């Protein structure tokens, strides 16, 4: 799916990319183990040449953050942080 987004130009139009925590798939391809998730993400997201943060506390995991849509946020790829700049509701 990331390859499709990159080919459609969607990743290139992002200001930055925040990735949550992923569970490693237990899938085999042609009798080989699946590629490591972190390696695949880095390879695909490098195509966008945008700041990216990995391992944030969201995704299909317990104790996940709620990320509001349409709210200004600051992504700091050097520090590995994502800060929500204002309340999602008033």
mmCIF file of the C-alpha atoms, coordinates in Angstrom:
data_MODEL
# 
_entry.id   MODEL 
# 
loop_
_atom_site.group_PDB 
_atom_site.id 
_atom_site.type_symbol 
_atom_site.label_atom_id 
_atom_site.label_alt_id 
_atom_site.label_comp_id 
_atom_site.label_asym_id 
_atom_site.label_entity_id 
_atom_site.label_seq_id 
_atom_site.pdbx_PDB_ins_code 
_atom_site.Cartn_x 
_atom_site.Cartn_y 
_atom_site.Cartn_z 
_atom_site.occupancy 
_atom_site.B_iso_or_equiv 
_atom_site.pdbx_formal_charge 
_atom_site.auth_seq_id 
_atom_site.auth_comp_id 
_atom_site.auth_asym_id 
_atom_site.auth_atom_id 
_atom_site.pdbx_PDB_model_num 
ATOM 1  C CA . UNK A 1 1  ? 0.000   0.000   0.000  1.00 0.00 ? 1  UNK A CA 1 
ATOM 2  C CA . UNK A 1 2  ? 2.898   2.359   0.693  1.00 0.00 ? 2  UNK A CA 1 
ATOM 3  C CA . UNK A 1 3  ? 4.270   1.676   -2.771 1.00 0.00 ? 3  UNK A CA 1 
ATOM 4  C CA . UNK A 1 4  ? 0.903   2.635   -4.260 1.00 0.00 ? 4  UNK A CA 1 
ATOM 5  C CA . UNK A 1 5  ? 0.815   5.861   -2.236 1.00 0.00 ? 5  UNK A CA 1 
ATOM 6  C CA . UNK A 1 6  ? 4.352   6.722   -3.343 1.00 0.00 ? 6  UNK A CA 1 
ATOM 7  C CA . UNK A 1 7  ? 3.584   5.980   -6.998 1.00 0.00 ? 7  UNK A CA 1 
ATOM 8  C CA . UNK A 1 8  ? 0.444   8.153   -6.780 1.00 0.00 ? 8  UNK A CA 1 
ATOM 9  C CA . UNK A 1 9  ? 2.522   11.060  -5.429 1.00 0.00 ? 9  UNK A CA 1 
ATOM 10 C CA . UNK A 1 10 ? 0.675   11.094  -2.114 1.00 0.00 ? 10 UNK A CA 1 
ATOM 11 C CA . UNK A 1 11 ? 3.756   10.617  0.095  1.00 0.00 ? 11 UNK A CA 1 
ATOM 12 C CA . UNK A 1 12 ? 5.657   13.327  -1.730 1.00 0.00 ? 12 UNK A CA 1 
ATOM 13 C CA . UNK A 1 13 ? 2.922   15.854  -0.957 1.00 0.00 ? 13 UNK A CA 1 
ATOM 14 C CA . UNK A 1 14 ? 3.081   15.183  2.811  1.00 0.00 ? 14 UNK A CA 1 
ATOM 15 C CA . UNK A 1 15 ? 4.904   17.631  5.082  1.00 0.00 ? 15 UNK A CA 1 
ATOM 16 C CA . UNK A 1 16 ? 6.094   14.693  7.193  1.00 0.00 ? 16 UNK A CA 1 
ATOM 17 C CA . UNK A 1 17 ? 5.161   11.120  8.007  1.00 0.00 ? 17 UNK A CA 1 
ATOM 18 C CA . UNK A 1 18 ? 4.325   9.681   11.436 1.00 0.00 ? 18 UNK A CA 1 
ATOM 19 C CA . UNK A 1 19 ? 4.282   5.897   11.814 1.00 0.00 ? 19 UNK A CA 1 
ATOM 20 C CA . UNK A 1 20 ? 2.861   3.974   14.732 1.00 0.00 ? 20 UNK A CA 1 
ATOM 21 C CA . UNK A 1 21 ? 3.897   0.654   16.198 1.00 0.00 ? 21 UNK A CA 1 
ATOM 22 C CA . UNK A 1 22 ? 3.515   -2.341  13.907 1.00 0.00 ? 22 UNK A CA 1 
ATOM 23 C CA . UNK A 1 23 ? 3.327   -5.984  14.803 1.00 0.00 ? 23 UNK A CA 1 
ATOM 24 C CA . UNK A 1 24 ? 5.644   -8.095  12.690 1.00 0.00 ? 24 UNK A CA 1 
ATOM 25 C CA . UNK A 1 25 ? 3.587   -10.155 10.242 1.00 0.00 ? 25 UNK A CA 1 
ATOM 26 C CA . UNK A 1 26 ? 3.831   -13.908 10.398 1.00 0.00 ? 26 UNK A CA 1 
ATOM 27 C CA . UNK A 1 27 ? 3.691   -14.323 6.644  1.00 0.00 ? 27 UNK A CA 1 
ATOM 28 C CA . UNK A 1 28 ? 5.927   -16.233 4.284  1.00 0.00 ? 28 UNK A CA 1 
ATOM 29 C CA . UNK A 1 29 ? 6.610   -15.303 0.672  1.00 0.00 ? 29 UNK A CA 1 
ATOM 30 C CA . UNK A 1 30 ? 7.796   -18.102 -1.619 1.00 0.00 ? 30 UNK A CA 1 
ATOM 31 C CA . UNK A 1 31 ? 8.989   -20.118 1.396  1.00 0.00 ? 31 UNK A CA 1 
ATOM 32 C CA . UNK A 1 32 ? 10.924  -17.148 2.789  1.00 0.00 ? 32 UNK A CA 1 
ATOM 33 C CA . UNK A 1 33 ? 10.237  -15.005 5.827  1.00 0.00 ? 33 UNK A CA 1 
ATOM 34 C CA . UNK A 1 34 ? 8.509   -11.692 5.179  1.00 0.00 ? 34 UNK A CA 1 
ATOM 35 C CA . UNK A 1 35 ? 10.714  -8.597  5.048  1.00 0.00 ? 35 UNK A CA 1 
ATOM 36 C CA . UNK A 1 36 ? 11.255  -6.903  8.400  1.00 0.00 ? 36 UNK A CA 1 
ATOM 37 C CA . UNK A 1 37 ? 8.578   -4.222  8.871  1.00 0.00 ? 37 UNK A CA 1 
ATOM 38 C CA . UNK A 1 38 ? 10.962  -1.432  9.915  1.00 0.00 ? 38 UNK A CA 1 
ATOM 39 C CA . UNK A 1 39 ? 13.215  -2.056  6.906  1.00 0.00 ? 39 UNK A CA 1 
ATOM 40 C CA . UNK A 1 40 ? 10.272  -2.034  4.505  1.00 0.00 ? 40 UNK A CA 1 
ATOM 41 C CA . UNK A 1 41 ? 8.878   1.193   5.993  1.00 0.00 ? 41 UNK A CA 1 
ATOM 42 C CA . UNK A 1 42 ? 12.227  2.979   5.805  1.00 0.00 ? 42 UNK A CA 1 
ATOM 43 C CA . UNK A 1 43 ? 12.761  1.849   2.208  1.00 0.00 ? 43 UNK A CA 1 
ATOM 44 C CA . UNK A 1 44 ? 9.307   2.969   1.037  1.00 0.00 ? 44 UNK A CA 1 
ATOM 45 C CA . UNK A 1 45 ? 9.190   6.222   2.997  1.00 0.00 ? 45 UNK A CA 1 
ATOM 46 C CA . UNK A 1 46 ? 12.694  7.222   1.885  1.00 0.00 ? 46 UNK A CA 1 
ATOM 47 C CA . UNK A 1 47 ? 11.180  7.664   -1.588 1.00 0.00 ? 47 UNK A CA 1 
ATOM 48 C CA . UNK A 1 48 ? 9.176   10.615  -0.276 1.00 0.00 ? 48 UNK A CA 1 
ATOM 49 C CA . UNK A 1 49 ? 12.309  12.399  1.047  1.00 0.00 ? 49 UNK A CA 1 
ATOM 50 C CA . UNK A 1 50 ? 10.254  13.818  3.935  1.00 0.00 ? 50 UNK A CA 1 
ATOM 51 C CA . UNK A 1 51 ? 10.862  13.785  7.691  1.00 0.00 ? 51 UNK A CA 1 
ATOM 52 C CA . UNK A 1 52 ? 9.537   10.579  9.229  1.00 0.00 ? 52 UNK A CA 1 
ATOM 53 C CA . UNK A 1 53 ? 9.100   9.267   12.771 1.00 0.00 ? 53 UNK A CA 1 
ATOM 54 C CA . UNK A 1 54 ? 8.634   5.598   13.605 1.00 0.00 ? 54 UNK A CA 1 
ATOM 55 C CA . UNK A 1 55 ? 7.310   3.809   16.668 1.00 0.00 ? 55 UNK A CA 1 
ATOM 56 C CA . UNK A 1 56 ? 4.744   6.307   17.947 1.00 0.00 ? 56 UNK A CA 1 
ATOM 57 C CA . UNK A 1 57 ? 2.067   5.001   20.313 1.00 0.00 ? 57 UNK A CA 1 
ATOM 58 C CA . UNK A 1 58 ? -0.740  4.500   17.800 1.00 0.00 ? 58 UNK A CA 1 
ATOM 59 C CA . UNK A 1 59 ? -1.911  1.788   15.472 1.00 0.00 ? 59 UNK A CA 1 
ATOM 60 C CA . UNK A 1 60 ? -3.534  -1.569  16.158 1.00 0.00 ? 60 UNK A CA 1 
ATOM 61 C CA . UNK A 1 61 ? -2.017  -1.872  19.629 1.00 0.00 ? 61 UNK A CA 1 
ATOM 62 C CA . UNK A 1 62 ? -3.165  -1.676  23.251 1.00 0.00 ? 62 UNK A CA 1 
ATOM 63 C CA . UNK A 1 63 ? -2.889  1.714   24.994 1.00 0.00 ? 63 UNK A CA 1 
ATOM 64 C CA . UNK A 1 64 ? -2.948  3.711   21.784 1.00 0.00 ? 64 UNK A CA 1 
ATOM 65 C CA . UNK A 1 65 ? -3.015  7.497   21.435 1.00 0.00 ? 65 UNK A CA 1 
ATOM 66 C CA . UNK A 1 66 ? -5.902  9.248   19.757 1.00 0.00 ? 66 UNK A CA 1 
ATOM 67 C CA . UNK A 1 67 ? -4.711  11.343  16.824 1.00 0.00 ? 67 UNK A CA 1 
ATOM 68 C CA . UNK A 1 68 ? -7.232  13.990  15.777 1.00 0.00 ? 68 UNK A CA 1 
ATOM 69 C CA . UNK A 1 69 ? -7.600  14.790  12.082 1.00 0.00 ? 69 UNK A CA 1 
ATOM 70 C CA . UNK A 1 70 ? -7.270  18.358  10.843 1.00 0.00 ? 70 UNK A CA 1 
ATOM 71 C CA . UNK A 1 71 ? -5.504  19.674  13.968 1.00 0.00 ? 71 UNK A CA 1 
ATOM 72 C CA . UNK A 1 72 ? -2.136  21.439  13.589 1.00 0.00 ? 72 UNK A CA 1 
ATOM 73 C CA . UNK A 1 73 ? 0.760   19.315  14.832 1.00 0.00 ? 73 UNK A CA 1 
ATOM 74 C CA . UNK A 1 74 ? 4.545   19.473  14.900 1.00 0.00 ? 74 UNK A CA 1 
ATOM 75 C CA . UNK A 1 75 ? 6.613   16.496  13.779 1.00 0.00 ? 75 UNK A CA 1 
ATOM 76 C CA . UNK A 1 76 ? 10.261  16.533  14.913 1.00 0.00 ? 76 UNK A CA 1 
ATOM 77 C CA . UNK A 1 77 ? 12.054  13.736  13.088 1.00 0.00 ? 77 UNK A CA 1 
ATOM 78 C CA . UNK A 1 78 ? 15.340  14.424  14.888 1.00 0.00 ? 78 UNK A CA 1 
ATOM 79 C CA . UNK A 1 79 ? 13.744  14.039  18.331 1.00 0.00 ? 79 UNK A CA 1 
ATOM 80 C CA . UNK A 1 80 ? 11.267  11.361  17.164 1.00 0.00 ? 80 UNK A CA 1 
ATOM 81 C CA . UNK A 1 81 ? 8.256   13.271  18.471 1.00 0.00 ? 81 UNK A CA 1 
ATOM 82 C CA . UNK A 1 82 ? 4.815   14.347  17.326 1.00 0.00 ? 82 UNK A CA 1 
ATOM 83 C CA . UNK A 1 83 ? 3.132   17.169  19.272 1.00 0.00 ? 83 UNK A CA 1 
ATOM 84 C CA . UNK A 1 84 ? -0.512  18.155  18.829 1.00 0.00 ? 84 UNK A CA 1 
ATOM 85 C CA . UNK A 1 85 ? -0.525  21.983  18.850 1.00 0.00 ? 85 UNK A CA 1 
ATOM 86 C CA . UNK A 1 86 ? -4.136  22.673  19.819 1.00 0.00 ? 86 UNK A CA 1 
ATOM 87 C CA . UNK A 1 87 ? -7.183  20.961  21.220 1.00 0.00 ? 87 UNK A CA 1 
ATOM 88 C CA . UNK A 1 88 ? -9.227  18.874  18.819 1.00 0.00 ? 88 UNK A CA 1 
ATOM 89 C CA . UNK A 1 89 ? -12.490 19.971  20.420 1.00 0.00 ? 89 UNK A CA 1 
ATOM 90 C CA . UNK A 1 90 ? -13.494 23.144  22.200 1.00 0.00 ? 90 UNK A CA 1 
# 
